Amino acid sequence: MTTTPIAPYTYSASFAAFDRAARVIPAGVPGHLGPSEGCFIPNGAFPRFSSRAEGSRFWDVDGNEYIDYMCGYGPNVLGYRDRDVDAAAAAQARVEDVVTLPSTVMVDLAELLVETVASADWAFFAKNGGDTTTLAVMTARAHTRRKKVVFVEGYYHGVAPWTQKLDYPGVLEEDVANNLDVPWNDLIALEAMFERHAGEIAAFISTPYFHGNFLDNVLPAPGYWQGVRDLCDRHGVVLIMDDVRAGWRLDLAGSDHHYGIKADLICFCKAIGNGYNLSALCGRGQFKESVASLTYTGSYWMSAVPFAASIATITKLKEIDAPALFRARGRKVTDGLVAAAAGHGLTLVASGEPALFYLRLADDDSLLLHQAWVAECVQRGLWITSHHNHFLNASLTDADIDRTLEVADEAFRLVAARHG
């Protein structure tokens, strides 16, 4: 496809900034945006800092431009610096933001969520996805007076100690003593777990489909979610859907609605405000008093600007039917990438929902060939990642997709030549 080779980027300003960061910030850039958890392999192929962003693209501090398929790991759902969202946020900022009493814009957003999310009778606001998963588990325990929580193997629900594993640094045995897990899509195992711990399990928590890292993503089997709903009802277990990652991209009424059920509690963050810092736990009416009974708050949780931004975001997502747009563009991107790989004798597997596709080159048993292809893409202006699902935003154009496929084709050509 590509006729003129694309020169790879260089990152001298990024690496100089990282040297400064490493002197004063643990790990330089900690967490999923850093080179370690972000799986920047090989290390020298990835920049460290951005300088600006607009629409579907961002620029690093060396001036290199990227089409961004990570979208800030999800929050950018309409496009960076969306004018309507930024205007709503700016208008609210001119009036008030963090004040001794909350603004009624918080009530406006809660009403919009109750109107929009099929399983929501109320909304409780916080800042991060982990705030809402922790609140959901606390609510389930307060409501049922039970301790144990069932997870899906390979789960990720944030970074609080209860979400981590016993062999992780800083995690105590007591933090995870009541955690149980079952395989994804396995109703028989879930029923056996419920029966083995009858009267002890407060909640079952899961993402709407299996979008774990380092693995092909797996959609729910036909009848799976209805089976989960039935088992939870039969055993008095609270069904928590962690929609932090997929929320607002599959179905504006919630990913539980997308898969044909109503969760008891549903967690939102990431795309809820197009990058303005906000999360929300929504739930059914019978849990309202339980969540109200908890001691749970934060210094910035009633900041008014993100509420205004979220109202503008959700309103615009409705206007453009964003889930349908994401499905169509996601299929166009993944179909094009798979075809481009095949043109060089390679097999690219695209799994998961089109709006949050996961990629894996399946031509060797290691991860090295896939990592090499990702690195070649990044060095030519296509920001994808090795072992995490991707994200789409509504500003992605057909021209962006065409350029995506050109860069990917060039990267496939390079790694295919090396792979032999």
C-alpha positions, -999 to +999 in steps of 0.1 A: +000+000+000+027+025+010+050+036-018+072+061+001+089+048+033+079+068+064+109+081+084+107+070+121+103+097+148+130+107+173+123+118+209+153+138+223+130+163+241+108+136+255+138+117+269+153+148+284+120+156+301+118+120+314+153+124+330+140+154+348+109+135+359+128+105+372+147+127+396+115+140+413+087+116+405+087+078+414+091+059+382+093+091+362+058+086+348+040+062+371+011+040+362-005+031+329+007+063+311+043+055+319+068+033+300+066+004+324+028-002+327+023+012+292+045-016+279+067+007+259+088-021+242+114-015+230+119+014+254+134+038+229+105+036+204+081+056+225+080+092+235+072+101+271+053+134+272+027+151+250+025+188+243-010+193+229-040+175+215-069+182+192-096+160+178-083+125+171-046+135+174-020+145+199+016+158+195+046+149+217+071+174+230+094+168+200+066+179+177+057+144+164+020+139+155+000+108+163-034+095+154-045+083+189-063+050+194-058+051+232-078+083+237-061+090+271-069+053+279-106+060+273-117+095+285-114+111+251-147+100+236-158+129+214-123+142+204-097+162+223-108+198+231-144+193+219-158+228+215-192+220+229-179+203+260-152+229+266-177+257+262-200+241+288-171+236+312-159+272+307-193+287+313-196+267+345-161+277+356-170+314+352-197+309+378-184+285+403-165+252+407-153+239+441-175+257+467-186+250+502-220+238+489-225+218+457-240+234+426-274+222+413-256+212+381-249+180+401-286+174+403-290+182+366-264+155+358-279+129+382-313+135+365-297+130+331-281+098+342-313+084+356-331+093+323-303+078+302-290+047+320-316+019+319-307+004+354-302+038+371-327+051+398-299+073+413-263+085+408-235+090+432-205+110+420-167+106+426-135+111+406-120+078+395-133+044+383-118+028+413-138+051+436-170+037+421-160+000+422-149+004+458-182+021+466-202-006+448-186-034+468-191-014+501-227-009+491-232-046+484-217-056+517-237-030+536-269-041+519-264-079+523-244-080+555-221-105+537-183-103+532-173-123+501-171-110+465-169-131+433-146-119+405-138-132+370-103-146+367-079-120+353-101-092+366-091-055+369-113-032+389-089-004+400-059-002+423-074-002+458-060-031+480-091-052+477-088-052+439-052-065+439-036-099+444-019-113+475+016-113+459+014-076+450+036-053+470+018-036+499-012-059+498-022-077+530-038-111+533-067-094+550-073-071+520-081-100+497-093-127+522-129-125+509-121-125+472-133-155+451-129-160+414-145-180+386-136-183+348-153-159+324-184-172+306-187-202+330-222-203+345-216-238+359-186-226+379-204-195+391-234-215+403-211-239+421-193-210+438-226-195+449-237-229+463-204-235+480-205-202+498-243-199+502-253-170+524-217-156+524-214-138+490-223-101+488-216-094+452-205-106+418-185-079+399-175-081+363-168-060+332-195-064+305-172-086+285-137-099+291-114-071+280-083-082+300-048-073+290-023-096+272-052-118+260-076-118+232-108-102+244-139-124+247-176-114+243-203-130+265-216-163+253-253-163+243-274-164+275-244-157+298-256-124+313-292-136+317-278-167+335-257-145+358-287-123+365-308-153+374-281-168+396-276-135+415-314-132+421-317-168+433-288-164+458-294-129+469-261-117+454-257-081+442-247-079+405-222-051+399-212-042+364-179-024+360-186-003+330-157+021+336-138+011+305-167+002+280-193+027+293-207+052+267-191+034+238-213+003+235-247+016+246-256+050+261-282+031+284-253+011+299-234-020+288-258-041+309-286-029+287-264-037+256-263-073+267-299-075+277-300-073+315-302-048+344-273-047+368-280-038+404-251-013+405-231+000+375-198+019+376-189+047+351-159+069+346-135+074+316-157+087+288-184+102+310-170+138+307-147+137+276-117+141+299-131+162+327-125+144+359-156+126+370-170+091+378-204+079+389-220+049+405-255+043+394-279+018+408-314+004+413-338+019+439-334-008+465-298+001+471-303+038+475-305+038+513-275+014+516-252+037+496-265+067+515-255+050+548-218+048+539-191+073+549-176+080+515-166+113+500-137+133+486-124+169+485-131+175+448-161+151+443-187+178+439-166+200+416-192+217+393-172+220+361-169+183+353-207+180+359-213+206+333-188+189+309-205+156+314-240+169+306-226+184+273-207+151+266-237+128+271-260+152+252-237+151+222-232+114+224-269+110+221-272+135+192-246+117+171-256+081+181-221+075+192-223+037+198-234+031+162-207+054+149-181+036+170-192+001+158-190+012+121-156+029+124-142+002+146-151-024+121-136-003+093-103+001+112-100-036+123-111-050+089-085-028+072-057-037+097-064-075+093-064-072+055-031-052+056-014-078+077-026-105+054-011-087+025+023-093+041+016-129+050+008-121+086-022-129+108-036-101+129-063-111+153-088-084+162-110-093+192-135-077+215-161-050+206-152-029+176-154+003+197-127-011+220-108-035+198-078-056+210-051-066+185-026-095+185-002-106+158-005-144+159+025-154+138+048-164+167+042-178+201+060-150+219+048-114+221+079-100+204+066-098+168+035-080+179+055-056+201+078-049+172+049-040+149+034-017+175+067+001+180+071+006+142+036+021+141+042+044+170+074+057+155+055+066+123+025+085+139+000+057+147-005+055+185-016+019+193-006-002+222+008-037+226-014-055+252-044-034+261-077-028+243-079+004+221-105+032+222-122+052+194-134+088+196-161+104+175-137+128+158-119+100+140-124+106+102-122+085+072-090+103+063-076+093+097-085+057+091-069+058+056-037+072+072-039+045+099-039+018+074-010+033+054+012+035+085+002+000+097+010-014+062+045+001+063+050-014+098+037-048+086+062-047+057+091-039+080+084-067+106+075-092+079+108-087+063+126-093+096+104-122+105+112-140+073 
